[in-house]
Amino acid sequence: MTQILVTLNEDVAAHTVRKAIELLRGVASTVVFQNKGNTDKKTLRQQKRVKESLERAFDELERAKRGEHTLMSEEEFMEQLKAEGLA
């Protein structure tokens, strides 16, 4: 499945664009997300932390695929979390 992200100006009626996209052949579904322009600092910090964590995990997987690194087992991961007081 391929996804396309479309960003609209606020003055464009999202429902008309959505209906037009739904008429295209091969479109399985459409979803409208409202961007709240006033995101607080705590949410921005959390989003940044999640992004960085996912990037590190992706890099680790890529290194493992190339044979540069071995991944932890589930048991090792849980032991590490317990040692850090997170589990």
Secondary structure, 3 states (H helix, E strand, C coil): CCCCCCCCCCCCCHHHHHHHHHCCCCCCCCCCCCCCCCCCHHHHHHHHHHHHHHHHHHHHHHHHHCCCCCCCCHHHHHHHHHHCCCC
